[in-house]
Amino acid sequence: MIRLMPVRDKILLAFGRNVARIRTEKEFSQDKLAEKADLDRTYLSGIERGVRNPGIKVVIRIARALGVTVDQLCKGVDS
């Protein structure tokens, strides 16, 4: 039997790439960002990989922890 990887949502992938890019620019490890945003590191990893769909409260916590706006996290994310 062949197992196919699930198709990832383009919106979640774009959002996750933004989080990872900004985190890297700020020189934060996933552990550091997760701690600052009060999230589990594995949950943050899932967001960055586009396999988790964070709620608005989590998005705001990530933005605050990174010192950016929600708009910056959502740049280029199209529905």
N, C-alpha and C positions, 0 to 999 in steps of 0.2 A: 504494500500500500504506500502511495506517495503522499507525504504530508506537505501541504502548501502553507506558506507563511500567510497570516491574515493580512488583508489589505488595510493599510493604515490610512486614517483620515487625513486629507491634505491640510485641513485647518489645524489639527493637533500637531502634525509634523512641523508646520511653519511656526506655530507658537513655541514648540519645544526647541526648535533651532534658535529662535530669538533668545530664549532663556539661556541656552547653553552659550551662545555667542557673547551675550552681555556678561554672563558670569565669568567667562574666560577673560574678557576685556578688563573686568574689575579684579582679576587675579584671585577669584574665589574658587576654592575646591567645592565639589558637591557637598562635602561634609560641612564646610563653613556656611554655605548658603542655606542648607537644610536647617542648621542650628539657628541661624539668624531669622529664618522664616518660620521656625517651630514646626518643621516637617520631618518626616522620616527620610533618610537619604535615598532609600530604595524607591519611595514614592516620587521624589524629585527626579530621580533617574528615569522613571517611567514617563514623567512629563516631558523631559528632554528628548526621549526616544519616540514620543508621539503615541504612546500606548495608554496613557492616562488622560482623562478629561477632567481637569481641575475645575472646581466651582469658583465663582467670582470672589469669594472670601480668600481662597488660596491664591488666586491670581493677584489680589491686592497685597497679600502678605509677601509674595515673591517680589513684587514691584517695590514695596517699601524696603525689604531687605537688600535689594540691589541699588536702591536710591534712584529709581527711575519711575516714569509714569506707566500706567497701564497701557496707554497709547503706544509707548515705545516698545512694550512687550508684544503688542499686537500689530506692529508695523508689517505690512505685506501679507497679513493674514486675511484672505478673502473667503467669503462664504460661497 
